[in-house]
Amino acid sequence: MENSLFRIGVLSLALLLFAGAVALTHIVFADNNSNNVYVTDLIAAQHTKVGEVRVWSDGENLYVTYLITASPKWSMVETHLAVAKSLDDIPHTKKGNPVPGKFPYKAVHNPPTTAVTYTIPLKDIGAKPGDTVYIAAHAVVMKTVWKEPYRETMYLSDTGQTGNDSKGANIYRYSVDDFAKRVLLDFITHLPAPVFDQIDALAATPDGKYIYAIDRYSHHIAKIDPRTGKWKDLGKVTNLANGVVLAAFSPSGELWVASQDTNHLYVINLRRMKAKDMGGVTYLGKPFNFQGADIVFTASGTLYAWSNYDSKAQPRGMYIIDVATMTATYIGTPHGPNYVTGMAIRHGGLGPIMTSAHISHTKNKVFSMTVGGPAATFIEYTPYYYGYYYGLPKEFKLGYGDMTVGALAKPICSKQETAWAKGEPFSHCHCGCGCHGNWAMYFTYTIPTTNN
């Protein structure tokens, strides 16, 4: 996918070698000033660290982020948050135990997510810079055992070096040779112009049986059988906005797309060929910009999005979008190519993220991104094309297009646990003996007087 301002460029293939959200959390949060942000562990079942809770303020709002770092095994299905100037103002029983169900900020996350951010205006809690607030952050987390697909499948579309050039689009299956630092492409089929001039939105069904290709300009959808290469034009999607360049199937089988023109998410009903507007996403209380790039679901249902938009209010980089609350949480911005165009998650939606990256109109590179410490770097890979060259690999120049993961992993079993942000235990003791109640915890945060 790409914005029209970048149509002079080329698209190249890259591999992000981070293990889902685990490695991503090592990237610096641009919206969390190191002198401002407070970080504490998110503890499940009293002893297991599954993530972090991050708190910071810009002087007008308080931001609280829940972030699962023990992905892909763990995810969140509910979050409950209370923030008050007095510990007594956090909902609790007569014995002093907190009641998460009565916390003022809460959400059910369906599908489960690995990140969510709450934006709380300071005026809503009667607080101001310099005040200390009490925070109780509770979550219901889920641990899942997965069965990966027998064969890893990923696909990409290639619309040529100039984008909408009336040459149609090629669809490829691809695999990754990590040892030789190569990406191997296998031709599947060709979608002809003028209906399929530019396939910037590609999505495979969770069972991997079919690929759906959405043309950016005609709004037509092609249904492709990757086993035979046969395809069918399903027609034009109604109620679909322009600028649809991001698409992904959820594990439950819903086809989600995003428009960089409206910055809204949509779900397409493939039987009726009609799009339903799900609304806009917010980031730190403001509209989120989906410029270019891609969206992709993990096997557990977490939605990743890369935005090429870059401003002080919204940095370019990777985000997790909670579709239940329609909020985006910033994960980080790796060093390297600054214009991502497509993504797919390896190992059936459980592993590292494969991405395509715009470099320039003169360079066509392939990259692997490794993460370590506060930054990330890209390492070069090379795309090779099988098929018409008698089985011999040949370097291949990719154009504009998109990427998608094929069959997703399936859950074998799962269980839920209670989790709290690490801090001081709540006390329900009124007898003066110093006893404590359940293992629920709270912590304090002092709102900075200046926004450094």
N, C-alpha and C positions, 0 to 999 in steps of 0.2 A: 504494500500500500504506500501511497505517498501523496503529499500535497502538491498542487499544481505548480507551486513556486519551485519545486525541485525536479521538474520534468526534464531537466537537462542532464540528469545523472544516470547512473546505472545501479543495478541491484546486485549485491553479492551475498553469499551465504556465510553464516557464522554460527559457531557453537558456543553457548554459554555454559561453561563447566562449573556451575554452582549447583549444589544439591538442594534445589527448591528454595524455600524460605530460609533454610539454615544458613547458607553462605551469604544470601542477600543481606541478612541483618548485620553483616560485618561492614557494609558500606555506610558511610556517614550519612545521617539524615540531614539534608540541607535545611529543613524547617525546624530542626532542633539545635539551637545554639548550645555549644558545649558548656557555656557558663550559665545556661538557663535550664536545660533538660535534666530531669530527675529520672533515674532508671532503677527499677526493682524487679526481682524475679516473680514470675507467675508460677505458683506451686500447686500441683495437683495431688490429691490423695495424701496430703500432709508432707510428703517427702520428695516428690518428683518435680524437677524443674521442666516445664514444658514451653516456657516463653518468657516474655518480659512485659512490663507495663511501663510506659513512658509518659511523663507529664512535663509540660512546658507552657509558657504564657507569652503573649505578645503585648500585654498591658491592657488589652480589651477583652480577650477571651482566654479561657483555660482549655488546653487540649489534653486529652487522655487517650493514649493509644494502647490497645491490647495487641500483642504480636506473638504468634506461635513460632518458636524457633525449632521445635522438635518435629518438623514436618518431614515426610508425609504421613507419619503414623498418627499424629495428633491434629485435631482441629477444634474449633469452637462452635457450639450449637446454641448457646445462650450467653449473654453478658448482662451484668447488672452493676450499676455504678451509682455511688452516692458521694457527694461533695458538700461539705458544710463547714461553717466557721467554728462550730462547736461539735464535739463528739456526741453530745446528747441529741443533736439534730439529725443524726443518722438513724433511720428507722430501726427500732430494736424492740425486743420483748421486755417484759417487766424484769426479767432476770439479766437483761443487758446484752442478750445475744442478737446480732443483726438479723434483719429479715430482708434478704435480697429481693424477694418478690415485690416489696414495697419501695425499693430504691427508685428515685425519680427518673433515672436514665437507664433504659434497658431495651433489649432487642432479642428476638428469636432469629437465628441465622439459618435460613433454609434457602439454598444449600449451606452446609457448614463453611466457615471461613477461617483463614489464618491471620487476619488482621482487620481491625475496625478502630475508627477514631471518633471520639465524642468531642464536639465543640460546645463549650459551656460559657456563655457570656458572664463576665464577672458580676455584672449588675443583677443577674438572676439569683446569685447566691449571696448578694449583699457584701461582696468582697472588693478589695482594691489592692493595687500594688503595695507591697510591704506587709500585707496580712498573711497569716498562716492558716491554711485550710486542712481539714481532715478528709481523707479519701479512703473509701472502702471499694475495692474493685474485685468483683466476684465473676466467675465464669463457670459454665457447664462445658466441660471439654470431652472429646470423644477420641478414644484410641482404636484404630482400625488395623486389622491384618488383611493384606491384599494378595491377590493372585494376578501376576502380570500376564499379558497376552503371550501366547506361544511365540509369536513373531512380532518384532517391533516394526511398525509401519508409519511412515511420514510422507507427506506429499507437498508439492509446490506447483504454482502456476508461473509461467513465463510469458509475458506479453510483449517482449522485445525491448530494444534499447531506447526507444523513444516513446514508450507507453502506447497511447491511442494512435497507432500507425496503420490501422486497417489490415493488419496481417493476422488477426486472431490471437489465440492463446494456446500454448502447449501445456499439457499437464504431465508431471513426472512423479514417479515414486523415487524416494531417495533413502540411502543408508549412509552411515558414518563409519569410516575407517579411522579409528582413533590413533592407531599405531602409525599409519602412513600420513596422517593429517590430511585426509582427503574425504570429500563427499561424493558418493557415487550416484549418478542419476540414471534412471531407466524410464524411457518414454512410454506413456500410457495412451494419450490421445491428443487430438487437435480440435479446438473449438473455433469455428470460422467466424470471421467478420462478415457483415457489420454488426450482428447482434452481440457478439462476444469480442469486442475490441479490447477491453481491458478488464481482466479478472483480478481485482484487488481484494476480493473477499472470498476465501476458500475455507471450507469446513467439512470434516469427515464425520459420519455418524459414530456414536459411541461403540457400536459393534464392528466398525471398520468396513462395513459392506458397501457403502456408497460415499461418494464425494459430491458436495454441492458447491457449484461455482456461481458467484453472483457478479454480473457485469456492472461496473460502476456507473455507466451512462444509460444503458437501456433498461436496467432494473430486471432483466431476464435472469432466470436461474436454470443452469444445466445440471441434471442428475447424471452422475458418471459411475459406471461399474468399473472399479480399478482392476478387476480380474480379467475382463475381456476388452476394455477400452471403449465399449459401447456407451453412448450417452443419449440423453433426450432433453430437448428444450421444454421446460415446464411452463414457460410463458412469463409474463410480466407480473411482478409483485405490486399489488396496489397498496396505497397509503404508506409507501416507503419514501423516506426523504432522500434528497440527493447527497452525494458525498459519502456513500456507504463504502468504506474501505477496510472494515474490521469485522470478522465473523468467527464464531466458534459454537460448536454444539456443547451443551451442558451434559453431564452424565445421565440426566433423566431424559434426554432426547429433544430438548428445546433448542431451536436455532436462534442464537442471539447475534445481533449485528449492532454496530455503532456508526453513526454519521458524524464526520468531522465538520459538516456544515451546520447541523443543529446541536451537536454535542449531546444527543439523546441516545439511549439504548432502545432497541426494538426487539421483539420476538416475532419471528415469521411463522405463520400457520401454513405449512406446506400443502395441506389439503385444499385450503381455500385460496392459497397464494396471496395472503393478506398480512400486512405488518401491523403489529400492535405497539403503540408508543408506550414505553415503560417509564419515560420521563428522563430528566437530566440527573447527572451525578454531581455531588458536591465534594469539594476538597477544602478542608478547614473552613467550612461554612460558606464557601463561594463556589460558583459553577466550575466544573471540571472541563478542561479542553482536551478532546480526543485527537489532536492533530496527527494524522497519518498512523504509522505503526500497526499494532495488532492487539487482539484480545485472545486469550486461550484459557480453557478450563483445565484444572488438574482433575485427576480421577475422583477426588473427594468433593469436587464442586467449587473449589476456590477459583475465582476469576482474576487472572493476571492481565494487566494492560500496560503497554508501553506508549507513552505520549512523547511526541517530538516537540511539543510546545515548550517553550522555555521563557520563563519570566521570574521576577522576584516573588510573585505570588504563587507560581506553580512551576517548580523546576522540571526540566526534561528528565525522563528516566522511567523506572519501573514502579508500578502501583499495584496494589491489591484492591479490588472493588467488591464491596459487600453488597450484593444485589438486593438483600432484604432491607437494608437501610439506605441503599443508593449513595453510599459514601466511599471515597477513595482514601487509601492510606499510602503515603509515599514510602518506598522501600530503599531506593538509592539510584545513583547515576554512575555507572562504571566509566572509567576512562577508556577512550577508544573512539570508534566511529560514532558520530553524533546524530545519525539519522537512521533509525531502525525501521524496517518495512514489514517484517513478518515474524511469527513465532510458532513453535511447536514444542511440546514437552515430551521428552523421551521416556522410555520404559512404561509406555501405556499411561502417561499422565502422572507418573510418580517421580520422575528423575530430573536430570538437567534440562535446561531450556535451550532449544535450537532457535537461532534467530537469523534473519537476513538483515544486512546493513548497507545503507547507501554510503558510498565513499566519495566519489566525485565523478565528473563526466569524463575523466581520462583514466581512472583506475578501476579495476574490477578485482576485488580481493575477497578472500574468505577468512573468517576469523573464529578463533576459540577464545572465550572470555574466562579468565581465571580470577578468583577473588581472594584477597588476603589483606588483613589489616583494614585501614580506612579507605582503600582505593581498589580499583579493579583494572586489569589490562586485557587487551585482546591479542591473541596469538593467531598467526595466519594459518588457514586451511585452504585447500584448493578444490574446486568442483570439477569432477570428471563425468563425461557422458558415455554411458554404455549404449548399445542398441545398433546404430547405423554404422558402427566402426568394427564390425566383426568381433565383438567382444573385447576389443582392445580399448583401454581407457584413453580418452582424449580431453585435454583441457577445454572447458566450456564457458562461454561468456553469457551470464544470465542478464535478463532485462528486468523490467518492473514486474511485480506479481505479489504472491502471498504464499503462506505456508500453513500446514495443519498437521495435527497428529491423527493417526488412524485409530485402531481399536484401543479403548481405554481399559485399564486394570479394573477388576471387579472385587468388591469387598467380600472377605470370607466370614469375618465376624468382627464385632465392635462392642465396646462397653463405654459407659459414661462415668465421669468422675467430677467431683467438685474441685474448683480451683480458686485460690485467693492470691492477690498481690501480697508479697512478703512485707511484713511490718510488725507492729506490736499486736498482741492478742487482745481481743475484746474481753472485758471483765464483766462477769455478772454477779460479782461478789458485793453484797451489801452488809456483810457481817463483820467486816474489818479484818478477816483472816487471810486475805490475799489470794483467795482461790480464783480460778478462771473457768470460763465455760468451754464451748467448743473451740476448734482451732481457727476460727475466723479471725482475720487480721485487718488492720488499718495502718495507714502511714500518713505523715504530714508533709506538706509542701508549702514553702514560703514564696509567695508571688514576688518576683524581682521588681525593684522600684524603677529600674531602667531596662530597656530592651537592647541588650548588647549586640 
